Amino acid sequence: MASNFRINLRKNCETVHIRLKGDFDGDSAARLANIIEDLSGEMKKIRIDTCNLDKIHPFGKAVFNARLGKTIRLTDDCKIIGENADQLKI
């Protein structure tokens, strides 16, 4: 995992807000996918904020898409937001 990558979680009621920070590589993507898979059963809405990502590595995007493409579809229940959202959307 990129040494500067961080995931900040904030839960309220039925929504979890996930803020990503740093470089998004393959290990970072796998960690995020694990968190989303774990939370998808208990939280109704998931918001992934990409505003603080510095660099999105192509392999990170590929891992993220491969892991979550089979698990969830990004709908109103799970949204990627922020200025780097287009780079991570499945």
C-alpha positions in Angstrom: 0.0 0.0 0.0 1.2 3.5 -0.7 2.9 4.9 2.4 0.8 8.1 2.3 -2.6 6.4 1.7 -5.2 6.9 4.4 -8.9 6.0 4.8 -11.1 8.0 7.1 -14.5 6.6 8.0 -17.4 8.5 9.4 -20.7 6.8 10.1 -24.0 8.4 10.8 -27.3 6.5 11.0 -27.5 4.5 7.7 -24.6 6.2 5.8 -20.9 5.8 5.9 -18.6 8.5 4.5 -15.2 7.2 3.3 -12.6 9.9 2.7 -9.5 8.8 0.7 -6.2 10.5 1.0 -2.8 10.0 -0.7 -1.8 7.7 -3.6 -4.2 5.0 -4.7 -2.4 1.9 -5.7 -3.3 -1.8 -5.9 -3.0 -2.5 -2.2 -4.9 0.7 -1.4 -7.7 -0.5 -3.7 -7.9 -3.9 -2.1 -8.1 -2.4 1.3 -10.9 0.0 0.2 -12.7 -2.9 -1.4 -12.5 -5.0 1.8 -13.9 -2.1 3.8 -16.8 -1.5 1.4 -17.6 -5.2 1.2 -17.7 -5.4 5.1 -19.9 -2.3 5.4 -22.3 -3.0 2.6 -24.3 -5.4 4.8 -24.7 -2.9 7.7 -24.9 0.5 6.0 -27.6 1.5 3.5 -25.5 4.2 1.8 -21.8 4.5 1.2 -20.1 7.7 -0.1 -16.5 7.6 -1.2 -14.8 11.0 -1.3 -11.9 11.2 -3.7 -11.0 14.9 -3.2 -7.8 14.2 -1.3 -6.3 11.6 -3.6 -3.0 12.7 -5.0 -2.3 10.0 -7.6 -4.5 7.2 -8.9 -2.3 4.4 -10.3 -3.8 2.4 -13.2 -3.3 -0.8 -11.3 -5.2 0.6 -8.3 -8.1 1.4 -10.5 -8.1 -2.0 -12.1 -8.0 -3.8 -8.7 -10.9 -1.6 -7.5 -13.0 -2.2 -10.5 -12.3 -5.9 -10.5 -13.2 -6.3 -6.9 -16.3 -4.1 -6.7 -17.6 -4.7 -10.2 -18.7 -8.2 -9.1 -19.9 -7.2 -5.6 -21.8 -4.0 -6.0 -23.0 -1.7 -8.7 -22.5 2.0 -8.0 -26.0 3.4 -7.6 -27.6 5.9 -5.2 -26.7 3.6 -2.4 -22.9 3.7 -3.2 -21.5 6.8 -4.8 -18.0 7.9 -5.6 -17.8 11.7 -5.2 -15.1 14.4 -5.4 -12.8 15.8 -8.1 -11.2 12.4 -8.8 -14.5 10.4 -8.9 -14.4 9.9 -12.7 -11.1 8.1 -12.5 -12.5 5.5 -10.1 -16.0 4.9 -11.3 -16.8 1.4 -12.4 
